[in-house]
Amino acid sequence: MTVIKIQKDSLKVAAEKAHKKSTEYKEKVIRAELSFTEMGEVLLGSGYDELLTQVSKKIDAQKKLVVECEILSEKIHHYNNTMTDSESSVSFPS
């Protein structure tokens, strides 16, 4: 028989740390997007269109990654709570 044990406090700390890092990353991506938007307003001419399009696509990919990190962080938090509740409500006959 396999035994599964959740170390609630350790997983909670790790999930909170991941969430914090994801929030910091989100803020950096937003600042980068703003900086490149400002740069795009200065770089005029069709010669810059391809560069700005590539940068925009890269920023969009980073924004998607941020959302995936946030979703994963939430799922880990939910999993931790669910497993902890399940463990605390299980009773075995003696």
SVG drawing of the C-alpha trace seen along z (x, -y; Angstrom):
<svg xmlns="http://www.w3.org/2000/svg" viewBox="-14 -59 28 61">
<polyline fill="none" stroke="black" stroke-width="0.4" points="0.0,0.0 1.3,-3.4 1.2,-6.2 0.8,-9.8 1.4,-12.5 1.2,-16.2 3.4,-18.5 0.9,-21.3 3.1,-24.0 6.0,-23.3 3.8,-23.2 2.0,-26.3 5.3,-28.2 6.5,-27.0 3.2,-27.9 3.3,-31.4 6.9,-31.9 5.9,-30.8 3.0,-33.2 5.2,-36.0 7.7,-35.4 5.0,-35.1 3.6,-38.5 7.1,-40.1 7.5,-38.6 4.1,-40.0 5.1,-43.5 8.4,-43.2 6.6,-42.1 4.1,-45.0 7.0,-47.4 8.8,-45.9 5.6,-46.1 5.3,-49.8 8.9,-50.5 8.6,-48.8 5.4,-50.6 7.1,-53.9 10.0,-52.8 7.6,-51.9 6.1,-55.4 9.6,-56.8 10.7,-54.4 8.7,-55.7 8.7,-54.2 7.9,-50.9 11.4,-49.6 10.7,-49.1 7.3,-47.4 8.8,-43.9 10.9,-44.5 8.0,-46.0 5.8,-43.1 8.4,-40.5 8.8,-42.4 5.0,-42.5 4.7,-38.7 7.5,-38.1 5.7,-40.2 2.4,-38.4 4.2,-35.1 5.5,-36.4 2.1,-37.5 0.7,-34.1 3.5,-32.5 2.6,-34.8 -1.1,-33.7 0.0,-30.1 2.2,-30.6 -0.7,-32.3 -3.1,-29.5 -0.6,-26.8 0.0,-28.7 -3.7,-28.8 -4.1,-25.1 -1.3,-24.2 -2.9,-26.2 -6.3,-24.6 -4.7,-21.1 -2.9,-21.7 -6.1,-22.7 -8.1,-19.8 -5.5,-17.2 -5.1,-18.7 -8.9,-18.6 -9.0,-15.1 -6.2,-13.9 -7.8,-15.5 -11.2,-14.0 -10.0,-10.4 -10.3,-8.0 -9.1,-4.5 -10.6,-1.8 -8.4,-0.7"/>
</svg>
